[in-house]
């Protein structure tokens, strides 16, 4: 019998399967392939989302640090462009797609729930969605350029963590707006206790490590979450996978700009 590869053997370790599922969903990194995934397992992966954010943050912060003034001393704009490109590649544009679909639907839906949901299912992007993508990438680039130029690249580590901690919070506190869809299974099968714990740990760790800066980041993320959730409940009566992706992108852009200006 041929010897199986190490990633296949790792994927068979049932205790780590939720981590591999989360990693394969949220990044393009070479996490072991878990094979066929059940709806319940998609829910069990939810508490691992901030951990995947930590992995992503470590990669981005390390590259930003190496390109910054302390090591390779590349121009801040060039370094920011490279890190931003890595950031987009690392996620496969998953959340950017959600942002574009959400903005298109929000503008074109004209306040109507059914029309908004119908537009959100359309895979093509209109002018509003494209404009949102351009603006969010400009915001991230500007924040990265400021952080790298100031030699504060390691603060970037917390941005993906806190952004992905928004996802368990959203799924636990907000009804799903329609049956089916990418986020339906995690919302239905998520272990509430573990998900709440990881959200609290993510916020608490940021405050402990960064002090008042961490407190400011957590407060900014919480305010954005509250505003977006209120808008979603008023328009849709819940959330969708696309709006969850939009929440991640908006949180990341907000937090990196907060870091850049304090």
C-alpha positions in Angstrom: 0.0 0.0 0.0 1.6 3.4 -1.0 2.5 5.7 1.8 0.2 8.7 2.0 1.4 12.3 2.1 1.8 14.1 5.4 -1.0 16.6 4.6 -3.4 13.7 4.0 -2.5 12.1 7.3 -2.9 15.4 9.1 -6.3 15.9 7.6 -7.4 12.6 9.1 -6.8 13.9 12.6 -10.4 14.6 13.6 -9.5 17.0 16.3 -7.8 19.3 13.8 -10.3 18.9 11.0 -12.2 22.1 11.9 -9.0 24.1 11.8 -8.1 22.7 8.3 -11.7 23.4 7.1 -11.4 27.0 8.3 -8.0 27.4 6.8 -9.0 26.1 3.4 -12.1 28.3 3.4 -10.6 31.6 4.4 -7.1 31.4 2.8 -5.1 30.0 -0.1 -2.5 28.6 2.3 -1.6 24.9 2.0 -3.7 23.6 4.9 -4.4 19.9 4.7 -7.3 18.9 2.6 -10.1 17.6 4.9 -12.0 16.0 1.9 -15.7 15.9 2.1 -17.1 18.3 4.8 -20.4 17.9 6.5 -22.7 20.9 7.5 -21.9 20.2 11.2 -18.2 20.4 10.5 -18.6 23.7 8.8 -20.1 24.9 12.1 -17.4 23.4 14.2 -14.8 25.4 12.1 -16.3 28.7 13.0 -14.4 29.2 16.3 -11.2 28.7 14.4 -11.8 31.7 12.2 -9.8 34.2 14.4 -7.0 31.6 14.5 -6.8 31.7 10.8 -6.8 35.5 11.1 -3.8 35.2 13.3 -1.9 33.1 10.8 -2.7 35.6 8.1 -1.7 38.5 10.3 1.6 36.8 11.2 2.4 36.3 7.5 1.5 39.9 6.5 3.2 41.5 9.5 6.4 39.5 9.0 6.6 40.4 5.3 5.8 44.1 6.1 8.5 44.1 8.7 11.1 42.5 6.4 10.3 45.1 3.6 10.3 48.0 6.1 13.0 50.4 7.2 14.5 48.0 9.8 15.6 45.2 7.5 15.4 45.6 3.7 14.4 49.3 3.7 12.3 49.2 0.6 10.3 52.4 -0.2 7.2 52.4 1.9 4.9 52.6 -1.1 6.5 49.7 -2.9 6.4 47.6 0.3 2.8 48.5 0.9 1.8 47.4 -2.7 3.6 44.1 -2.2 2.0 43.4 1.1 -1.4 44.4 -0.2 -1.0 42.0 -3.2 0.0 39.2 -0.8 -3.1 40.1 1.4 -5.5 39.8 -1.6 -3.9 36.6 -2.8 -3.9 35.0 0.6 -7.6 35.3 0.9 -8.4 34.6 -2.7 -10.5 37.7 -2.8 -13.2 35.9 -0.8 -14.3 38.8 1.3 -13.7 41.4 -1.4 -16.3 39.5 -3.6 -18.7 39.7 -0.7 -18.1 43.5 -0.3 -18.7 44.1 -4.0 -21.9 42.1 -4.1 -23.2 43.7 -0.9 -22.6 47.3 -2.1 -24.1 46.5 -5.5 -27.2 45.0 -3.9 -27.5 47.8 -1.3 -27.5 50.5 -3.9 -29.5 48.7 -6.5 -32.0 47.2 -4.0 -33.6 50.6 -3.5 -34.5 49.7 0.1 -36.4 46.6 -1.0 -35.5 43.3 0.8 -36.2 40.9 -2.0 -34.6 43.0 -4.7 -31.5 43.5 -2.5 -31.2 39.7 -2.0 -31.8 39.0 -5.7 -29.0 41.4 -6.8 -26.7 40.0 -4.2 -26.9 36.6 -5.9 -25.8 38.0 -9.3 -22.1 37.1 -9.7 -21.3 40.1 -11.8 -20.2 43.4 -10.3 -21.7 46.8 -11.2 -20.2 50.3 -10.8 -21.0 50.5 -7.1 -19.3 47.3 -6.3 -16.2 48.1 -8.3 -16.0 51.5 -6.7 -16.2 49.9 -3.3 -13.4 47.5 -4.1 -11.2 50.4 -5.4 -11.8 52.5 -2.3 -11.3 49.7 0.2 -8.0 48.7 -1.5 -6.8 52.4 -1.5 -7.7 52.6 2.2 -5.7 49.5 3.0 -2.7 50.6 0.8 -2.7 54.0 2.6 -2.7 52.4 6.0 0.0 49.9 5.1 2.2 52.6 3.6 1.9 54.6 6.8 2.6 51.7 9.1 5.5 50.4 7.1 7.0 53.8 6.8 6.8 54.3 10.5 8.3 50.9 11.3 5.1 49.8 13.0 4.4 46.7 10.9 3.7 44.3 13.7 0.5 46.2 14.6 -0.8 44.8 11.4 -0.9 41.3 13.0 -4.1 42.2 14.9 -6.1 43.5 12.0 -7.1 40.1 10.4 -7.6 38.6 13.9 -10.2 41.1 15.0 -11.8 41.2 11.6 -12.4 37.5 11.6 -13.6 37.5 15.2 -16.5 39.6 13.8 -17.7 36.5 11.9 -18.6 34.3 14.9 -20.1 37.3 16.6 -22.3 38.0 13.5 -23.4 34.4 13.1 -24.2 34.0 16.8 -26.3 37.1 17.1 -27.9 37.6 13.8 -30.4 35.4 11.9 -29.6 34.2 8.4 -31.5 36.1 5.8 -32.3 33.2 3.5 -32.1 29.4 3.3 -29.0 28.0 1.7 -25.8 29.9 0.9 -22.2 29.6 2.0 -22.8 30.9 5.6 -26.0 28.9 6.3 -24.3 25.8 7.7 -21.8 27.5 10.0 -24.7 29.7 11.3 -26.8 26.7 12.0 -24.2 24.3 13.5 -21.8 26.7 15.2 -20.8 25.7 18.8 -22.0 28.8 20.6 -19.9 28.5 23.7 -16.6 28.0 21.9 -17.5 30.8 19.4 -18.2 33.3 22.1 -15.0 32.3 24.0 -12.8 32.8 20.9 -14.4 36.2 20.3 -13.7 37.3 23.9 -10.2 35.9 23.7 -9.4 37.7 20.5 -10.6 41.0 21.9 -8.9 40.5 25.3 -5.6 39.5 23.8 -5.5 42.6 21.6 -6.1 44.8 24.6 -3.6 43.0 26.8 -0.8 43.1 24.1 -1.5 46.6 22.6 -2.9 48.3 25.7 -4.9 51.4 24.9 -4.3 51.0 21.2 -5.9 47.5 21.4 -8.8 49.0 23.3 -9.3 51.5 20.6 -9.1 48.9 17.9 -11.7 46.7 19.7 -13.9 49.7 20.2 -13.7 50.7 16.6 -14.5 47.1 15.4 -17.4 46.9 17.9 -18.9 50.2 16.7 -18.7 49.1 13.0 -20.2 45.8 13.8 -23.1 47.4 15.6 -23.8 49.9 12.8 -23.6 47.3 10.0 -25.7 44.7 11.9 -28.4 47.4 12.5 -28.4 48.2 8.8 -28.7 44.5 7.9 -31.5 43.9 10.2 -33.5 46.9 8.9 -33.0 46.0 5.3 -32.7 42.2 5.2 -33.8 41.0 8.6 -30.5 39.1 8.9 -27.2 38.5 7.2 -25.8 36.6 4.2 -22.4 35.2 3.3 -21.8 38.3 1.2 -22.6 40.7 4.0 -20.3 38.7 6.3 -17.5 39.2 3.8 -18.2 42.9 3.6 -18.0 43.1 7.4 -14.5 41.6 7.3 -13.3 43.9 4.6 -14.7 47.0 6.2 -13.3 46.1 9.6 -9.8 45.5 8.2 -9.8 48.8 6.4 -11.1 50.7 9.4 -8.6 49.1 11.8 -5.5 49.6 9.6 -6.5 53.3 9.2 -6.9 53.6 13.0 -3.5 52.1 13.5 -2.0 54.5 10.9 -3.4 57.7 12.4 -2.7 57.1 16.1 
